[in-house]
Every structure is written in C-alpha cells, then in structure tokens.
Amino acid sequence: MNKIRFTFIDLFAGIGGFHTAMHSVGGTCVFASEWDKYARISYEENYKTISPNLFADNYRYFNCDITKQEPSEIPVFDVCCGGFPCQPFSIAGLRRGFEDTRGTLFFNIANIIKQKIEAGTPPKVLFLENVKGLKSHMKGETLKVILSTLEELGYAYNYDVLNAKYFGVPQNRERLFIVAWYKKLIPAETFRFPYGIAPDGNSIYKKSKDIGDKCIKTKVSDVFEPETTMDSYYTISDRMWEGHQKRKERNRANGKGFGYSLFNKDSVYSSTISARYWKDGSEILIDQSDKGLNPRRLTPVEAGRLQGYRIIGNGWEYPECENNQNYNPNNLEFKIVVSRKEAYHQFGNSVAIPVIKRIAKEIVEQLLNTQHYGTN
C-alpha cells in the first residue's frame, strides 16, 4: 500500500518534534509557528532541507507570533498539530465552548480551524498535546472548554495520557494527547490510542498493569555518549552535590518528595527531563560512584536522545543502541546548533518523538485511511 500523503501545520512548534513525527508517516509541513528565537534557530536548521517552503519569502510560513497571524493566510492543511501552552480560561459558565477560549492561546488554534471550516476546507484531524495536569486544571473545567470547543466546531475526539517509557525511550514522561477528527469527512467511531510499542514493533492498545513487561526494553545507558569522550564539565561540583543531598534530606524531613534523582546505566528509565535541567541537572543525575566521582548531568546530546531524537554527537557508549528504532539511519538526524543551556531548555520542553510518531502512524491508519473521498 502506498504511503498516504497529507499536509500539516505545526503550531507552538518548539524544535519540531511533531514535524519529525509527521514527516516520518508521509506528512508535508505547510506552516509552522514558534515564538522563541533560539527554538526558531534550531527549527530552521533542522527542517530547512525537507520543508524549505516554510522559510522562503521572508519566512512567510514560519510565523513568530500566532496571536497576530491571519488564519486565511495559512495554507489549506489536513492535520493540525500543536503542543499548546495550558492557560487558565475565564469561564463565565455560559457556553463552555469557542467563546470561552478568547484570550488564550488555544483560541488561536480554534480560530484557525473555524476559518478553514468556513472557507470550505475543514482540517481532517487535530493532534494536540499538553501536560498531564490539563485533566485536572481548574477542576477539569479547562479541558471541558477545550473539548466542548472541538464539538462545537464539528469534531469527534478521544484523549488519554500516555507515558514515553512504554514507547522505547528510557524516560518516565506522561503527557495528555487529544486526537480529534472532522465528523463530516471521517466516519470513524473512535480513535484507539497506542499505549506502548511491543518488541516486534506492533502497537499495544490495551492498558494493563504489566504493560511495562510487554514493551520494548530500555536502559538509561541507551542514550549515553562514549565514556571516553565525557567532559569533566558534566560532573557536578562538590558544593552542588552537597547542596543536592542536604536539600533532599530537608525535603524528606518536611514530608516532600523533591530532591535529586540518581540513575545508573542499568536503570530501566529516568525521571522526566524538564526545561530547567540546565540549572543543576537534579532530576536526572548519573551515578559515577564506581569511579570515585560525583554524579554527572546528561550531555545535551544525551538529553536529546532521551526524547527520541537521533543525534550523532560523539557516538554511543553501546554501539548497538545506534541502530535501535529511534537512532537508526531511517530517522531524521537532529543537529544541535544552540548553546548548551538553550539545548537543555529545548529538549526539556520537547515532545517525546517515539510517542508522537506512533500516534501519527495510528492517525494515518485509523483516520486518514477512512475518509470518504480518498487521499490527496
């Protein structure tokens, strides 16, 4: 069966996690938006070859401020992707729909969709990502407004929380995903989320307590650069290590769980990497006690690999990892072109590529393959 070709837009694009994933299943990006200047540098460097149209004509289709974008000037597209920021809605309790989203960044997504529908070119699928906490944000009212807005616009939807550690990357990272489809074009009754990837590459559609036993096996060392190339910069200082330990002890005494997290090469997965990782690396420290050293931070290359990006760097500590599902040459290579601090910040804010890729694959197979009038 020929690969379905479709177009997509990449809103709140960051460094392009959605772009990489959608490209891998036949998508062509016709518009992207990202306001952070350093993320824009990374995005252009990594996608200018496969999507030169975005950056032509004075960046006509690489928007910087989505709040100032005229929706009618965005090319027609099939799929809208967006890891939108979660903002409080001023809920008047009247409609819980489109009108209640005004003044938020989600409104910009909804407004683009509305304009395309009114122009007779409704997007077929919406693929949205957010933090797990969106489910409980404002006691569930925020999510209720978002879902009501999708219904008002004519979309059916499904949503769920998925964890990256079940998709072949060694990171415990939970995120909420919403997949919606335009009911007049796509007759699907539901969308089945994949909850993990089995060793044979198939999706796992059933949530179970033992799902971790059924998924691709991972170790934190899957992302390691060779030990022989490790810069002493990444080993934290005595002062910082002492501070981490004292803070953890203080928090423990106060009944808080905050503090550093220590992992070794055999740890099955790490904790969630965040945008603040550049500050002190506390959420993911690598044990070096066998060498008589303080723990070390991940390198920026390792931080990127933890999100599933194929980054060559200095190579791999364990060469077989170079050819796993995330890093083999069938994946787009990602180049780091910003400072160490910005690289950490960008990877901490990114989506986990293997999760997005797998959902993208399911969108193509379950939704775009079923539309009434065939494919583009």
C-alpha positions as CSV (number, residue, x, y, z in Angstrom):
1,M,0.0,0.0,0.0
2,N,1.3,3.4,-1.0
3,K,2.1,5.8,1.8
4,I,-0.7,8.3,2.3
5,R,0.5,11.9,1.6
6,F,-1.0,14.7,3.7
7,T,-0.3,18.2,4.8
8,F,0.0,19.5,8.3
9,I,0.7,22.7,10.3
10,D,3.0,22.8,13.3
11,L,1.8,25.2,16.0
12,F,3.8,26.0,19.2
13,A,6.4,24.1,17.3
14,G,9.3,24.3,19.6
15,I,12.2,22.4,17.9
16,G,9.9,20.3,15.7
17,G,9.1,17.1,17.5
18,F,5.7,17.0,15.7
19,H,7.5,17.8,12.4
20,T,9.9,14.9,12.7
21,A,7.0,12.5,13.5
22,M,4.5,13.6,10.9
23,H,7.3,13.7,8.2
24,S,8.0,10.0,9.1
25,V,4.5,8.9,8.1
26,G,4.1,10.9,4.9
27,G,3.3,14.4,6.1
28,T,4.4,17.7,4.5
29,C,4.5,20.8,6.7
30,V,2.9,23.9,5.1
31,F,3.0,26.2,8.0
32,A,4.8,26.4,11.4
33,S,4.7,28.8,14.3
34,E,7.2,29.3,17.2
35,W,8.0,32.5,19.1
36,D,11.2,31.6,21.0
37,K,14.1,32.9,18.9
38,Y,16.5,30.1,19.9
39,A,13.9,27.4,19.1
40,R,13.4,29.1,15.7
41,I,17.1,28.8,15.0
42,S,17.1,25.0,15.8
43,Y,13.9,24.5,13.8
44,E,15.1,26.2,10.7
45,E,18.5,24.4,10.8
46,N,16.8,21.0,11.1
47,Y,13.9,21.3,8.7
48,K,15.1,23.7,6.0
49,T,16.0,20.8,3.8
50,I,12.8,18.9,4.0
51,S,10.5,21.9,4.3
52,P,12.2,24.9,2.5
53,N,8.8,26.4,1.8
54,L,8.4,27.4,5.4
55,F,11.4,29.7,5.3
56,A,11.1,31.2,1.8
57,D,9.7,34.7,1.0
58,N,10.9,36.2,4.3
59,Y,9.7,33.3,6.5
60,R,6.2,33.7,5.2
61,Y,5.0,30.4,6.5
62,F,7.2,30.3,9.6
63,N,5.2,32.5,11.9
64,C,6.7,34.1,15.1
65,D,3.5,35.3,16.9
66,I,0.5,33.1,16.3
67,T,-1.7,35.8,18.0
68,K,-1.0,38.1,15.1
69,Q,-1.4,35.5,12.3
70,E,-4.3,36.0,9.9
71,P,-5.9,32.4,9.6
72,S,-6.9,33.0,6.0
73,E,-3.2,33.4,5.0
74,I,-2.4,29.9,6.3
75,P,-2.3,27.3,3.5
76,V,-5.0,24.6,3.5
77,F,-3.9,21.6,5.6
78,D,-5.1,18.1,6.6
79,V,-3.8,17.9,10.1
80,C,-3.3,20.5,12.8
81,C,-0.5,19.6,15.3
82,G,0.1,21.6,18.4
83,G,1.6,21.3,21.9
84,F,-0.2,24.4,23.1
85,P,0.5,26.0,26.5
86,C,-2.1,25.5,29.1
87,Q,-3.6,28.8,30.2
88,P,-6.5,29.5,32.6
89,F,-9.7,30.3,30.9
90,S,-12.0,32.9,32.3
91,I,-15.1,30.7,32.4
92,A,-18.4,32.5,32.6
93,G,-20.3,29.2,32.8
94,L,-22.4,30.1,29.8
95,R,-21.4,28.0,26.8
96,R,-18.2,26.2,27.7
97,G,-17.2,26.4,24.1
98,F,-15.5,28.6,21.5
99,E,-16.4,31.9,23.1
100,D,-14.9,30.9,26.4
101,T,-11.4,30.4,24.8
102,R,-10.9,34.0,23.9
103,G,-7.7,35.5,25.3
104,T,-5.9,32.1,25.4
105,L,-3.5,30.5,23.0
106,F,-5.9,27.7,22.5
107,F,-8.3,30.3,20.9
108,N,-5.7,30.8,18.2
109,I,-5.9,27.1,17.3
110,A,-9.7,27.1,17.4
111,N,-9.9,30.3,15.3
112,I,-7.7,28.8,12.6
113,I,-9.8,25.7,12.5
114,K,-13.0,27.8,12.4
115,Q,-11.8,29.9,9.5
116,K,-10.8,26.9,7.5
117,I,-14.2,25.3,8.0
118,E,-16.0,28.5,7.0
119,A,-13.8,28.6,3.9
120,G,-14.9,25.1,2.9
121,T,-11.6,23.4,3.7
122,P,-12.0,21.9,7.2
123,P,-8.9,20.2,8.6
124,K,-9.5,16.5,8.8
125,V,-7.6,15.8,12.1
126,L,-6.4,17.7,15.1
127,F,-3.5,16.3,17.1
128,L,-2.9,18.2,20.3
129,E,-0.5,17.6,23.3
130,N,-0.4,19.0,26.8
131,V,0.8,18.2,30.3
132,K,-0.9,15.5,32.2
133,G,-2.2,18.2,34.6
134,L,-4.6,19.6,32.0
135,K,-7.0,16.9,33.0
136,S,-7.4,18.4,36.5
137,H,-6.6,22.0,35.7
138,M,-9.2,24.3,37.2
139,K,-11.0,21.1,38.5
140,G,-11.4,19.8,34.9
141,E,-13.1,23.0,33.6
142,T,-10.2,23.9,31.3
143,L,-10.3,20.5,29.5
144,K,-14.1,20.7,29.4
145,V,-13.9,24.0,27.5
146,I,-11.4,22.6,25.0
147,L,-13.4,19.5,24.3
148,S,-16.7,21.5,24.0
149,T,-15.0,23.8,21.5
150,L,-13.9,20.8,19.4
151,E,-17.5,19.5,19.5
152,E,-18.9,22.9,18.5
153,L,-16.5,23.0,15.5
154,G,-17.8,19.6,14.4
155,Y,-15.1,17.2,15.7
156,A,-15.4,13.9,17.5
157,Y,-12.4,13.2,19.7
158,N,-10.6,10.9,22.1
159,Y,-8.0,11.8,24.7
160,D,-5.7,9.9,27.0
161,V,-2.4,10.1,29.0
162,L,0.5,8.2,27.5
163,N,3.9,7.5,29.0
164,A,7.1,7.7,26.9
165,K,8.7,4.9,28.9
166,Y,6.5,2.4,27.1
167,F,7.5,3.6,23.6
168,G,11.2,2.7,23.6
169,V,12.8,5.7,25.3
170,P,14.2,5.4,28.9
171,Q,12.2,8.3,30.3
172,N,9.2,8.3,32.7
173,R,7.2,11.1,30.9
174,E,3.4,11.3,31.0
175,R,1.6,13.7,28.6
176,L,-2.0,14.2,27.7
177,F,-2.9,13.8,24.0
178,I,-6.1,14.8,22.2
179,V,-6.9,13.4,18.7
180,A,-10.0,14.8,17.0
181,W,-11.5,14.2,13.6
182,Y,-14.0,16.1,11.5
183,K,-17.1,14.0,11.5
184,K,-18.4,15.1,8.1
185,L,-15.2,13.8,6.4
186,I,-14.1,10.9,8.6
187,P,-16.6,8.3,9.5
188,A,-14.6,6.8,12.4
189,E,-16.5,5.9,15.5
190,T,-13.5,6.2,17.8
191,F,-9.7,6.5,17.9
192,R,-7.7,3.8,19.6
193,F,-4.6,5.2,21.4
194,P,-1.5,3.1,21.4
195,Y,-0.2,2.7,25.0
196,G,3.2,1.3,24.1
197,I,5.3,-0.5,21.5
198,A,5.9,-4.2,21.7
199,P,9.4,-5.6,20.8
200,D,8.0,-6.8,17.4
201,G,7.1,-3.1,16.6
202,N,3.4,-3.5,17.0
203,S,1.3,-1.1,18.9
204,I,-0.1,-2.1,22.3
205,Y,-3.7,-0.9,22.5
206,K,-4.6,-2.3,25.9
207,K,-3.8,-0.6,29.2
208,S,-2.6,-3.1,31.8
209,K,-0.6,-3.2,35.0
210,D,2.0,-5.3,33.3
211,I,2.4,-3.2,30.2
212,G,6.0,-2.5,31.1
213,D,6.7,-6.2,30.7
214,K,5.2,-6.2,27.2
215,C,7.0,-3.2,25.8
216,I,10.4,-2.6,24.1
217,K,13.0,-2.9,26.9
218,T,15.1,0.2,27.6
219,K,18.0,1.3,29.8
220,V,19.2,4.8,30.6
221,S,22.5,3.9,29.0
222,D,20.8,3.6,25.6
223,V,21.4,7.4,25.3
224,F,25.0,7.5,26.6
225,E,27.8,9.0,24.6
226,P,31.1,7.1,25.0
227,E,32.6,7.5,28.5
228,T,36.0,8.2,26.9
229,T,34.6,11.4,25.4
230,M,33.0,12.7,28.6
231,D,34.0,16.2,29.5
232,S,34.6,16.8,33.2
233,Y,32.2,19.8,32.9
234,Y,29.3,17.4,33.3
235,T,30.4,16.0,36.7
236,I,28.8,18.2,39.3
237,S,30.9,20.1,41.8
238,D,31.3,19.0,45.5
239,R,29.4,22.1,46.5
240,M,26.4,21.3,44.2
241,W,26.4,17.7,45.2
242,E,26.4,18.6,48.8
243,G,23.6,21.0,48.2
244,H,21.5,18.4,46.4
245,Q,21.9,15.9,49.3
246,K,21.1,18.5,52.0
247,R,18.0,19.7,50.1
248,K,16.8,16.2,49.6
249,E,17.2,15.4,53.3
250,R,15.5,18.6,54.3
251,N,12.6,17.9,52.0
252,R,12.3,14.4,53.2
253,A,12.1,15.6,56.8
254,N,9.3,18.0,55.7
255,G,7.4,15.2,54.0
256,K,8.2,16.4,50.5
257,G,9.4,14.3,47.7
258,F,11.5,16.9,46.0
259,G,15.2,16.5,45.5
260,Y,17.7,15.0,43.1
261,S,17.2,11.7,41.3
262,L,20.1,9.4,40.7
263,F,20.3,6.7,38.0
264,N,22.9,4.3,36.6
265,K,23.5,2.7,33.3
266,D,21.2,-0.2,34.1
267,S,18.2,1.9,35.3
268,V,15.3,1.0,33.2
269,Y,14.3,4.6,32.8
270,S,15.0,8.1,34.2
271,S,12.6,10.7,35.6
272,T,11.1,13.4,33.4
273,I,13.5,15.9,31.9
274,S,12.4,19.5,32.2
275,A,13.2,22.9,30.7
276,R,15.1,23.7,33.9
277,Y,17.5,20.8,33.5
278,W,20.4,23.2,32.6
279,K,20.3,24.8,36.1
280,D,21.6,21.8,38.1
281,G,20.5,18.6,36.5
282,S,18.9,17.5,39.7
283,E,16.0,15.5,38.1
284,I,18.4,13.2,36.2
285,L,21.9,12.6,37.6
286,I,24.1,9.7,36.5
287,D,25.9,7.8,39.3
288,Q,29.7,7.8,38.9
289,S,30.5,6.4,42.4
290,D,32.2,3.4,40.8
291,K,34.9,5.9,39.5
292,G,35.0,7.8,42.8
293,L,33.3,10.8,41.2
294,N,30.3,12.9,42.0
295,P,27.3,12.2,39.8
296,R,27.1,13.8,36.3
297,R,24.5,15.6,34.2
298,L,23.4,14.2,30.9
299,T,25.1,15.9,28.0
300,P,22.9,17.9,25.6
301,V,23.2,15.1,23.1
302,E,22.0,12.5,25.7
303,A,19.2,14.9,26.7
304,G,18.0,15.0,23.1
305,R,18.3,11.2,22.7
306,L,16.2,10.8,25.9
307,Q,13.4,12.5,23.9
308,G,14.0,10.1,21.0
309,Y,15.9,12.5,18.7
310,R,18.6,10.9,16.5
311,I,21.7,12.9,17.5
312,I,25.1,11.6,16.4
313,G,27.2,13.5,18.9
314,N,30.3,11.6,19.9
315,G,28.7,8.3,19.1
316,W,27.2,5.8,21.5
317,E,28.8,4.1,24.6
318,Y,27.0,0.9,23.5
319,P,27.2,0.8,19.7
320,E,24.1,-1.4,19.3
321,C,22.0,1.5,20.6
322,E,22.9,3.4,17.4
323,N,20.7,1.1,15.4
324,N,17.6,0.9,17.6
325,Q,14.2,2.1,16.5
326,N,15.0,5.7,17.5
327,Y,18.5,6.3,16.3
328,N,19.0,4.1,13.2
329,P,19.6,6.0,9.9
330,N,15.9,5.7,8.9
331,N,15.3,8.5,11.4
332,L,15.9,12.2,10.7
333,E,19.2,13.3,12.2
334,F,18.8,16.3,14.6
335,K,21.6,18.8,14.8
336,I,22.3,20.9,18.0
337,V,23.1,24.5,16.8
338,V,22.5,26.5,20.0
339,S,24.3,26.9,23.3
340,R,24.4,24.1,25.9
341,K,21.9,26.0,28.1
342,E,19.4,26.5,25.2
343,A,19.8,22.9,24.1
344,Y,18.8,21.6,27.5
345,H,15.9,24.1,27.6
346,Q,14.7,23.0,24.2
347,F,14.9,19.3,24.8
348,G,13.2,19.7,28.2
349,N,10.3,21.4,26.5
350,S,10.1,19.0,23.6
351,V,7.7,16.2,23.0
352,A,9.0,12.6,23.1
353,I,9.4,11.7,19.4
354,P,8.6,8.0,19.6
355,V,5.2,8.7,21.2
356,I,4.3,11.3,18.6
357,K,5.5,9.1,15.8
358,R,3.4,6.2,16.9
359,I,0.2,8.3,17.4
360,A,0.9,9.8,13.9
361,K,1.1,6.3,12.4
362,E,-2.2,5.5,14.1
363,I,-3.8,8.7,12.8
364,V,-2.9,7.8,9.3
365,E,-4.1,4.2,9.6
366,Q,-7.3,4.8,11.7
367,L,-8.5,8.1,10.4
368,L,-6.9,9.4,7.2
369,N,-7.3,6.0,5.6
370,T,-11.0,6.0,6.3
371,Q,-12.0,9.5,4.9
372,H,-14.9,9.4,2.5
373,Y,-13.3,10.7,-0.6
374,G,-9.9,9.1,-0.6
375,T,-6.5,10.7,-0.2
376,N,-4.7,13.7,-1.5
